[in-house]
Amino acid sequence: MTAASIRGRNNRKIRQSYLSRAFDRFNAVFIGVCSIATVLPFLYVVAASFATEREIAERPLFIIPRDVSLQAYRFIFSSNTLVKAFGNSVFITAAGTVINMFFTVTLAYALSKRYMHGRNALLNLVIFSMFFSGGMIPAYIVVRGLGMLDKYWSVLLPGAISAYNMMIIKNFFQNLPDGLEESAKLDGCTDMGALLYVVLPLSLPVIATFSLFYAVGHWNSYFSAMIYMSRSPEKWPLQVTLRQLIILSASMAGDASSYSADYLKPPDQSVKMAVIVVSTLPILCVYPFLQKHFAKGVLVGALKG
């Protein structure tokens, strides 16, 4: 090998190394910009919830408020209604997630067995429900006919199974080795025992992922409670109660004639920001504990189909 060829190879390596470093730096800058663009709006919401109405009107974007004000949070927590609504949301989220996962996992496990009689017909019905639904009015008639209006069951049972989530879990179960369950059955396990002691321990990432999906859905849901429990405000979840607080704050703040010069009007914009913080914070506290299972579960459940 001549000296010229050696120099040429070294020059190519230097150029490749330079391009690789430049690409890595570009990726770092790009990801950093995207991260800032993602986090900045939420930081603004948190800062605005502690700011005064005047500062929100004057400053289009800020992270640290000039004058810290707790007026919005005082308005939100001025009664025990919010505490009761928070408890309702926790109950609906916990109970709803347990119901969702019970029915979803059991149906997915049954449909993952190719030897089950009527499996194809049931799968077709599930797939059909993914694309077509009766609509809001038939759903209301069914809930009313079952006597579930103004009861917690009205927001827990109608959406007990997500067809999309069930199909992904079914695909995951289908790709587990059949020998594991056969060994368990040789040791005396029934189908339910194989599910509880063999399949579920191997499916923790998928279970955690879809439990989080269901929990977030229940926590953020307000329309079902607003429709089915309209006459029972004591059972309203947090989202419906916060919506009513926003409407009340806007109406009170807009009626300037009702306040004297010595009386401070209730906040409007800062209340909206505080409502976002109060409704988002619990889910943000739960997510870090499920993050490692979340990433793995989505990847495995999506690819093993």
C-alpha positions as YAML, in Angstrom:
chain: A
units: angstrom
residues:
- id: 1
  name: MET
  ca: [0.00, 0.00, 0.00]
- id: 2
  name: THR
  ca: [1.48, 3.32, -1.07]
- id: 3
  name: ALA
  ca: [1.79, 6.38, 1.07]
- id: 4
  name: ALA
  ca: [-0.72, 8.25, -1.15]
- id: 5
  name: SER
  ca: [-3.41, 5.63, -0.62]
- id: 6
  name: ILE
  ca: [-2.81, 5.68, 3.13]
- id: 7
  name: ARG
  ca: [-3.15, 9.46, 3.19]
- id: 8
  name: GLY
  ca: [-6.35, 9.23, 1.12]
- id: 9
  name: ARG
  ca: [-7.86, 6.68, 3.50]
- id: 10
  name: ASN
  ca: [-6.95, 8.82, 6.52]
- id: 11
  name: ASN
  ca: [-8.48, 11.90, 4.86]
- id: 12
  name: ARG
  ca: [-11.73, 10.00, 4.23]
- id: 13
  name: LYS
  ca: [-11.83, 8.88, 7.85]
- id: 14
  name: ILE
  ca: [-11.27, 12.45, 9.01]
- id: 15
  name: ARG
  ca: [-14.07, 13.71, 6.76]
- id: 16
  name: GLN
  ca: [-16.41, 10.96, 7.93]
- id: 17
  name: SER
  ca: [-15.54, 11.69, 11.54]
- id: 18
  name: TYR
  ca: [-16.15, 15.41, 11.00]
- id: 19
  name: LEU
  ca: [-19.51, 14.76, 9.29]
- id: 20
  name: SER
  ca: [-20.50, 12.34, 12.05]
- id: 21
  name: ARG
  ca: [-19.74, 14.90, 14.76]
- id: 22
  name: ALA
  ca: [-21.56, 17.61, 12.83]
- id: 23
  name: PHE
  ca: [-24.60, 15.35, 12.42]
- id: 24
  name: ASP
  ca: [-24.58, 14.50, 16.14]
- id: 25
  name: ARG
  ca: [-24.43, 18.19, 17.04]
- id: 26
  name: PHE
  ca: [-27.26, 18.98, 14.65]
- id: 27
  name: ASN
  ca: [-29.36, 16.21, 16.21]
- id: 28
  name: ALA
  ca: [-28.62, 17.52, 19.70]
- id: 29
  name: VAL
  ca: [-29.63, 21.07, 18.73]
- id: 30
  name: PHE
  ca: [-32.75, 19.88, 16.91]
- id: 31
  name: ILE
  ca: [-33.89, 17.67, 19.79]
- id: 32
  name: GLY
  ca: [-33.15, 20.47, 22.25]
- id: 33
  name: VAL
  ca: [-35.27, 22.94, 20.26]
- id: 34
  name: CYS
  ca: [-38.12, 20.42, 20.03]
- id: 35
  name: SER
  ca: [-37.89, 19.76, 23.78]
- id: 36
  name: ILE
  ca: [-38.02, 23.47, 24.59]
- id: 37
  name: ALA
  ca: [-40.96, 23.95, 22.23]
- id: 38
  name: THR
  ca: [-42.76, 21.12, 24.03]
- id: 39
  name: VAL
  ca: [-42.02, 22.18, 27.60]
- id: 40
  name: LEU
  ca: [-42.29, 25.96, 27.17]
- id: 41
  name: PRO
  ca: [-46.11, 26.13, 26.78]
- id: 42
  name: PHE
  ca: [-46.63, 24.11, 29.95]
- id: 43
  name: LEU
  ca: [-44.15, 26.29, 31.87]
- id: 44
  name: TYR
  ca: [-46.10, 29.32, 30.67]
- id: 45
  name: VAL
  ca: [-49.36, 27.78, 31.87]
- id: 46
  name: VAL
  ca: [-47.87, 27.12, 35.33]
- id: 47
  name: ALA
  ca: [-46.42, 30.64, 35.52]
- id: 48
  name: ALA
  ca: [-49.67, 32.23, 34.32]
- id: 49
  name: SER
  ca: [-51.64, 30.37, 36.98]
- id: 50
  name: PHE
  ca: [-49.63, 32.29, 39.60]
- id: 51
  name: ALA
  ca: [-49.74, 35.62, 37.75]
- id: 52
  name: THR
  ca: [-52.21, 38.46, 37.95]
- id: 53
  name: GLU
  ca: [-54.80, 39.13, 35.28]
- id: 54
  name: ARG
  ca: [-53.04, 42.35, 34.30]
- id: 55
  name: GLU
  ca: [-49.69, 40.63, 33.76]
- id: 56
  name: ILE
  ca: [-51.30, 37.93, 31.59]
- id: 57
  name: ALA
  ca: [-52.88, 40.64, 29.45]
- id: 58
  name: GLU
  ca: [-49.67, 42.67, 29.14]
- id: 59
  name: ARG
  ca: [-47.08, 39.90, 28.61]
- id: 60
  name: PRO
  ca: [-47.73, 37.44, 25.79]
- id: 61
  name: LEU
  ca: [-45.19, 34.89, 27.09]
- id: 62
  name: PHE
  ca: [-43.30, 34.54, 30.36]
- id: 63
  name: ILE
  ca: [-41.96, 31.78, 32.58]
- id: 64
  name: ILE
  ca: [-41.53, 33.67, 35.85]
- id: 65
  name: PRO
  ca: [-44.34, 36.01, 36.92]
- id: 66
  name: ARG
  ca: [-43.44, 39.46, 38.21]
- id: 67
  name: ASP
  ca: [-46.01, 39.39, 41.00]
- id: 68
  name: VAL
  ca: [-46.93, 35.99, 42.40]
- id: 69
  name: SER
  ca: [-50.65, 35.73, 43.07]
- id: 70
  name: LEU
  ca: [-52.56, 32.80, 44.56]
- id: 71
  name: GLN
  ca: [-55.93, 34.31, 43.78]
- id: 72
  name: ALA
  ca: [-56.76, 31.73, 41.09]
- id: 73
  name: TYR
  ca: [-56.03, 28.81, 43.40]
- id: 74
  name: ARG
  ca: [-57.96, 30.46, 46.23]
- id: 75
  name: PHE
  ca: [-60.94, 30.77, 43.93]
- id: 76
  name: ILE
  ca: [-60.69, 27.13, 42.83]
- id: 77
  name: PHE
  ca: [-60.27, 25.74, 46.34]
- id: 78
  name: SER
  ca: [-62.74, 28.16, 47.94]
- id: 79
  name: SER
  ca: [-65.16, 25.31, 48.67]
- id: 80
  name: ASN
  ca: [-65.07, 21.57, 49.36]
- id: 81
  name: THR
  ca: [-66.63, 20.89, 45.97]
- id: 82
  name: LEU
  ca: [-63.25, 20.50, 44.29]
- id: 83
  name: VAL
  ca: [-62.01, 18.06, 46.93]
- id: 84
  name: LYS
  ca: [-65.14, 15.96, 46.45]
- id: 85
  name: ALA
  ca: [-64.74, 16.10, 42.67]
- id: 86
  name: PHE
  ca: [-61.09, 15.07, 42.99]
- id: 87
  name: GLY
  ca: [-62.14, 12.03, 45.01]
- id: 88
  name: ASN
  ca: [-64.78, 11.19, 42.38]
- id: 89
  name: SER
  ca: [-62.17, 11.36, 39.63]
- id: 90
  name: VAL
  ca: [-59.78, 9.13, 41.56]
- id: 91
  name: PHE
  ca: [-62.55, 6.58, 42.13]
- id: 92
  name: ILE
  ca: [-63.75, 6.66, 38.50]
- id: 93
  name: THR
  ca: [-60.18, 6.39, 37.19]
- id: 94
  name: ALA
  ca: [-59.21, 3.51, 39.49]
- id: 95
  name: ALA
  ca: [-62.45, 1.55, 39.13]
- id: 96
  name: GLY
  ca: [-62.71, 2.23, 35.41]
- id: 97
  name: THR
  ca: [-59.14, 1.12, 34.74]
- id: 98
  name: VAL
  ca: [-59.67, -2.13, 36.67]
- id: 99
  name: ILE
  ca: [-62.90, -2.84, 34.76]
- id: 100
  name: ASN
  ca: [-61.28, -1.97, 31.43]
- id: 101
  name: MET
  ca: [-58.27, -4.18, 31.98]
- id: 102
  name: PHE
  ca: [-60.31, -7.10, 33.33]
- id: 103
  name: PHE
  ca: [-62.62, -7.27, 30.31]
- id: 104
  name: THR
  ca: [-59.93, -6.36, 27.79]
- id: 105
  name: VAL
  ca: [-57.39, -8.91, 29.01]
- id: 106
  name: THR
  ca: [-59.88, -11.75, 29.39]
- id: 107
  name: LEU
  ca: [-61.39, -11.17, 25.93]
- id: 108
  name: ALA
  ca: [-57.95, -10.76, 24.35]
- id: 109
  name: TYR
  ca: [-56.75, -13.99, 25.96]
- id: 110
  name: ALA
  ca: [-59.77, -15.93, 24.72]
- id: 111
  name: LEU
  ca: [-59.49, -14.55, 21.18]
- id: 112
  name: SER
  ca: [-55.78, -15.32, 21.08]
- id: 113
  name: LYS
  ca: [-56.60, -19.06, 21.11]
- id: 114
  name: ARG
  ca: [-57.12, -20.25, 17.55]
- id: 115
  name: TYR
  ca: [-58.91, -23.39, 18.72]
- id: 116
  name: MET
  ca: [-61.75, -21.45, 20.39]
- id: 117
  name: HIS
  ca: [-65.14, -22.09, 18.79]
- id: 118
  name: GLY
  ca: [-66.70, -19.00, 17.23]
- id: 119
  name: ARG
  ca: [-63.44, -17.05, 17.43]
- id: 120
  name: ASN
  ca: [-63.59, -15.66, 13.88]
- id: 121
  name: ALA
  ca: [-67.19, -14.49, 14.22]
- id: 122
  name: LEU
  ca: [-66.42, -12.73, 17.50]
- id: 123
  name: LEU
  ca: [-63.29, -11.15, 16.03]
- id: 124
  name: ASN
  ca: [-65.33, -9.82, 13.11]
- id: 125
  name: LEU
  ca: [-67.83, -8.28, 15.53]
- id: 126
  name: VAL
  ca: [-65.00, -6.60, 17.45]
- id: 127
  name: ILE
  ca: [-63.45, -5.25, 14.23]
- id: 128
  name: PHE
  ca: [-66.88, -4.03, 13.10]
- id: 129
  name: SER
  ca: [-67.26, -2.05, 16.34]
- id: 130
  name: MET
  ca: [-63.96, -0.30, 15.63]
- id: 131
  name: PHE
  ca: [-65.43, 1.41, 12.56]
- id: 132
  name: PHE
  ca: [-69.14, 1.73, 13.32]
- id: 133
  name: SER
  ca: [-71.00, 2.79, 16.45]
- id: 134
  name: GLY
  ca: [-74.60, 3.53, 17.33]
- id: 135
  name: GLY
  ca: [-73.94, 7.14, 18.28]
- id: 136
  name: MET
  ca: [-74.68, 9.29, 21.28]
- id: 137
  name: ILE
  ca: [-78.47, 9.08, 21.32]
- id: 138
  name: PRO
  ca: [-78.71, 5.25, 21.16]
- id: 139
  name: ALA
  ca: [-76.01, 5.05, 23.83]
- id: 140
  name: TYR
  ca: [-78.03, 7.39, 26.07]
- id: 141
  name: ILE
  ca: [-81.18, 5.31, 25.51]
- id: 142
  name: VAL
  ca: [-79.30, 2.12, 26.45]
- id: 143
  name: VAL
  ca: [-77.85, 3.70, 29.60]
- id: 144
  name: ARG
  ca: [-81.25, 5.02, 30.59]
- id: 145
  name: GLY
  ca: [-82.93, 1.69, 29.84]
- id: 146
  name: LEU
  ca: [-80.46, -0.11, 32.10]
- id: 147
  name: GLY
  ca: [-81.22, 2.31, 34.93]
- id: 148
  name: MET
  ca: [-77.67, 3.66, 35.13]
- id: 149
  name: LEU
  ca: [-78.41, 7.39, 34.81]
- id: 150
  name: ASP
  ca: [-76.92, 9.47, 37.64]
- id: 151
  name: LYS
  ca: [-74.87, 6.48, 38.77]
- id: 152
  name: TYR
  ca: [-71.15, 5.79, 38.47]
- id: 153
  name: TRP
  ca: [-71.91, 2.77, 36.29]
- id: 154
  name: SER
  ca: [-72.96, 5.12, 33.49]
- id: 155
  name: VAL
  ca: [-69.34, 6.27, 33.02]
- id: 156
  name: LEU
  ca: [-67.69, 2.94, 33.84]
- id: 157
  name: LEU
  ca: [-69.50, 0.28, 31.82]
- id: 158
  name: PRO
  ca: [-70.32, 1.80, 28.38]
- id: 159
  name: GLY
  ca: [-66.62, 1.98, 27.45]
- id: 160
  name: ALA
  ca: [-65.49, -1.13, 29.29]
- id: 161
  name: ILE
  ca: [-63.48, -2.42, 26.30]
- id: 162
  name: SER
  ca: [-61.48, -0.55, 23.69]
- id: 163
  name: ALA
  ca: [-61.46, -2.72, 20.56]
- id: 164
  name: TYR
  ca: [-58.16, -1.26, 19.39]
- id: 165
  name: ASN
  ca: [-56.40, -1.90, 22.70]
- id: 166
  name: MET
  ca: [-57.87, -5.39, 22.89]
- id: 167
  name: MET
  ca: [-56.55, -6.28, 19.43]
- id: 168
  name: ILE
  ca: [-53.01, -5.21, 20.34]
- id: 169
  name: ILE
  ca: [-53.07, -7.21, 23.58]
- id: 170
  name: LYS
  ca: [-54.47, -10.20, 21.68]
- id: 171
  name: ASN
  ca: [-51.60, -10.02, 19.20]
- id: 172
  name: PHE
  ca: [-49.14, -9.94, 22.10]
- id: 173
  name: PHE
  ca: [-50.72, -13.01, 23.71]
- id: 174
  name: GLN
  ca: [-50.64, -14.87, 20.39]
- id: 175
  name: ASN
  ca: [-46.88, -14.46, 20.14]
- id: 176
  name: LEU
  ca: [-46.11, -15.88, 23.57]
- id: 177
  name: PRO
  ca: [-44.63, -19.42, 23.33]
- id: 178
  name: ASP
  ca: [-47.35, -22.07, 23.52]
- id: 179
  name: GLY
  ca: [-45.02, -24.36, 25.46]
- id: 180
  name: LEU
  ca: [-45.25, -22.17, 28.58]
- id: 181
  name: GLU
  ca: [-48.99, -22.64, 28.92]
- id: 182
  name: GLU
  ca: [-48.81, -26.31, 27.98]
- id: 183
  name: SER
  ca: [-46.27, -26.88, 30.75]
- id: 184
  name: ALA
  ca: [-48.51, -25.09, 33.24]
- id: 185
  name: LYS
  ca: [-51.51, -27.20, 32.21]
- id: 186
  name: LEU
  ca: [-49.47, -30.38, 32.60]
- id: 187
  name: ASP
  ca: [-48.84, -29.27, 36.18]
- id: 188
  name: GLY
  ca: [-52.59, -28.96, 36.76]
- id: 189
  name: CYS
  ca: [-53.30, -25.33, 35.81]
- id: 190
  name: THR
  ca: [-56.61, -24.44, 34.22]
- id: 191
  name: ASP
  ca: [-56.91, -21.82, 31.47]
- id: 192
  name: MET
  ca: [-57.55, -19.15, 34.09]
- id: 193
  name: GLY
  ca: [-54.58, -20.36, 36.12]
- id: 194
  name: ALA
  ca: [-52.33, -20.22, 33.07]
- id: 195
  name: LEU
  ca: [-53.52, -16.67, 32.45]
- id: 196
  name: LEU
  ca: [-52.92, -15.55, 36.03]
- id: 197
  name: TYR
  ca: [-49.64, -17.32, 36.78]
- id: 198
  name: VAL
  ca: [-47.94, -17.56, 33.37]
- id: 199
  name: VAL
  ca: [-49.31, -15.08, 30.83]
- id: 200
  name: LEU
  ca: [-49.88, -11.99, 32.98]
- id: 201
  name: PRO
  ca: [-46.41, -12.00, 34.66]
- id: 202
  name: LEU
  ca: [-44.88, -12.07, 31.17]
- id: 203
  name: SER
  ca: [-47.17, -9.28, 29.98]
- id: 204
  name: LEU
  ca: [-46.47, -6.61, 32.62]
- id: 205
  name: PRO
  ca: [-45.14, -4.01, 30.12]
- id: 206
  name: VAL
  ca: [-48.25, -4.32, 27.95]
- id: 207
  name: ILE
  ca: [-50.56, -4.35, 30.99]
- id: 208
  name: ALA
  ca: [-48.90, -1.22, 32.41]
- id: 209
  name: THR
  ca: [-49.05, 0.56, 29.06]
- id: 210
  name: PHE
  ca: [-52.74, 0.05, 28.43]
- id: 211
  name: SER
  ca: [-53.60, 0.61, 32.07]
- id: 212
  name: LEU
  ca: [-52.03, 4.04, 31.65]
- id: 213
  name: PHE
  ca: [-53.99, 4.61, 28.43]
- id: 214
  name: TYR
  ca: [-57.26, 3.73, 30.13]
- id: 215
  name: ALA
  ca: [-56.43, 5.75, 33.25]
- id: 216
  name: VAL
  ca: [-55.61, 8.89, 31.26]
- id: 217
  name: GLY
  ca: [-58.81, 8.47, 29.28]
- id: 218
  name: HIS
  ca: [-60.93, 8.21, 32.43]
- id: 219
  name: TRP
  ca: [-59.14, 11.09, 34.11]
- id: 220
  name: ASN
  ca: [-59.62, 13.45, 31.16]
- id: 221
  name: SER
  ca: [-63.17, 12.35, 30.34]
- id: 222
  name: TYR
  ca: [-65.93, 14.80, 31.14]
- id: 223
  name: PHE
  ca: [-68.54, 14.45, 28.39]
- id: 224
  name: SER
  ca: [-69.96, 11.13, 29.59]
- id: 225
  name: ALA
  ca: [-70.37, 12.42, 33.15]
- id: 226
  name: MET
  ca: [-71.88, 15.65, 31.89]
- id: 227
  name: ILE
  ca: [-74.49, 13.72, 29.85]
- id: 228
  name: TYR
  ca: [-75.28, 10.77, 32.13]
- id: 229
  name: MET
  ca: [-74.91, 12.42, 35.56]
- id: 230
  name: SER
  ca: [-76.26, 15.89, 34.84]
- id: 231
  name: ARG
  ca: [-78.69, 15.73, 37.79]
- id: 232
  name: SER
  ca: [-76.09, 14.51, 40.31]
- id: 233
  name: PRO
  ca: [-73.44, 17.23, 40.67]
- id: 234
  name: GLU
  ca: [-72.13, 15.57, 43.84]
- id: 235
  name: LYS
  ca: [-70.89, 12.70, 41.62]
- id: 236
  name: TRP
  ca: [-69.23, 14.88, 39.00]
- id: 237
  name: PRO
  ca: [-65.56, 14.15, 38.31]
- id: 238
  name: LEU
  ca: [-62.89, 16.81, 38.52]
- id: 239
  name: GLN
  ca: [-63.04, 17.77, 34.83]
- id: 240
  name: VAL
  ca: [-66.75, 18.62, 34.90]
- id: 241
  name: THR
  ca: [-66.39, 20.57, 38.14]
- id: 242
  name: LEU
  ca: [-63.45, 22.54, 36.78]
- id: 243
  name: ARG
  ca: [-65.44, 23.30, 33.63]
- id: 244
  name: GLN
  ca: [-68.23, 24.72, 35.79]
- id: 245
  name: LEU
  ca: [-65.68, 26.79, 37.71]
- id: 246
  name: ILE
  ca: [-64.34, 28.27, 34.47]
- id: 247
  name: ILE
  ca: [-67.85, 29.18, 33.34]
- id: 248
  name: LEU
  ca: [-68.60, 30.70, 36.76]
- id: 249
  name: SER
  ca: [-65.34, 32.66, 36.79]
- id: 250
  name: ALA
  ca: [-65.91, 34.04, 33.28]
- id: 251
  name: SER
  ca: [-69.47, 35.11, 34.06]
- id: 252
  name: MET
  ca: [-68.52, 36.73, 37.36]
- id: 253
  name: ALA
  ca: [-65.48, 38.48, 35.90]
- id: 254
  name: GLY
  ca: [-67.49, 39.77, 32.97]
- id: 255
  name: ASP
  ca: [-70.19, 41.31, 35.17]
- id: 256
  name: ALA
  ca: [-68.23, 44.38, 36.23]
- id: 257
  name: SER
  ca: [-71.35, 46.16, 37.55]
- id: 258
  name: SER
  ca: [-71.62, 43.65, 40.40]
- id: 259
  name: TYR
  ca: [-68.38, 44.79, 42.03]
- id: 260
  name: SER
  ca: [-67.46, 47.94, 43.87]
- id: 261
  name: ALA
  ca: [-64.11, 49.65, 43.54]
- id: 262
  name: ASP
  ca: [-62.92, 48.07, 46.79]
- id: 263
  name: TYR
  ca: [-63.81, 44.52, 45.78]
- id: 264
  name: LEU
  ca: [-61.47, 42.50, 43.60]
- id: 265
  name: LYS
  ca: [-63.15, 40.68, 40.74]
- id: 266
  name: PRO
  ca: [-62.46, 36.94, 40.50]
- id: 267
  name: PRO
  ca: [-59.71, 35.99, 38.03]
- id: 268
  name: ASP
  ca: [-60.60, 34.70, 34.58]
- id: 269
  name: GLN
  ca: [-57.49, 33.82, 32.55]
- id: 270
  name: SER
  ca: [-55.43, 32.75, 35.55]
- id: 271
  name: VAL
  ca: [-58.26, 30.46, 36.65]
- id: 272
  name: LYS
  ca: [-58.13, 28.71, 33.29]
- id: 273
  name: MET
  ca: [-54.38, 28.21, 33.69]
- id: 274
  name: ALA
  ca: [-54.77, 26.97, 37.27]
- id: 275
  name: VAL
  ca: [-57.45, 24.53, 36.12]
- id: 276
  name: ILE
  ca: [-55.04, 23.05, 33.56]
- id: 277
  name: VAL
  ca: [-52.37, 22.63, 36.25]
- id: 278
  name: VAL
  ca: [-54.75, 21.02, 38.75]
- id: 279
  name: SER
  ca: [-56.16, 18.59, 36.20]
- id: 280
  name: THR
  ca: [-52.79, 17.64, 34.68]
- id: 281
  name: LEU
  ca: [-50.58, 17.33, 37.76]
- id: 282
  name: PRO
  ca: [-51.89, 13.95, 39.05]
- id: 283
  name: ILE
  ca: [-51.24, 12.20, 35.73]
- id: 284
  name: LEU
  ca: [-47.78, 13.77, 35.54]
- id: 285
  name: CYS
  ca: [-47.02, 12.32, 38.98]
- id: 286
  name: VAL
  ca: [-48.12, 8.81, 37.95]
- id: 287
  name: TYR
  ca: [-46.43, 8.66, 34.55]
- id: 288
  name: PRO
  ca: [-42.76, 8.46, 35.70]
- id: 289
  name: PHE
  ca: [-43.48, 5.24, 37.61]
- id: 290
  name: LEU
  ca: [-44.84, 3.58, 34.45]
- id: 291
  name: GLN
  ca: [-42.49, 5.10, 31.90]
- id: 292
  name: LYS
  ca: [-40.12, 2.12, 31.57]
- id: 293
  name: HIS
  ca: [-43.04, -0.26, 31.07]
- id: 294
  name: PHE
  ca: [-44.77, 2.24, 28.78]
- id: 295
  name: ALA
  ca: [-42.01, 2.43, 26.15]
- id: 296
  name: LYS
  ca: [-41.41, -1.33, 26.13]
- id: 297
  name: GLY
  ca: [-45.10, -2.20, 26.06]
- id: 298
  name: VAL
  ca: [-45.92, 0.01, 23.10]
- id: 299
  name: LEU
  ca: [-42.99, -1.37, 21.10]
- id: 300
  name: VAL
  ca: [-43.65, -5.04, 21.86]
- id: 301
  name: GLY
  ca: [-47.42, -4.81, 21.53]
- id: 302
  name: ALA
  ca: [-47.22, -3.01, 18.22]
- id: 303
  name: LEU
  ca: [-44.52, -5.04, 16.51]
- id: 304
  name: LYS
  ca: [-45.52, -8.55, 17.53]
- id: 305
  name: GLY
  ca: [-48.63, -8.69, 15.41]
...
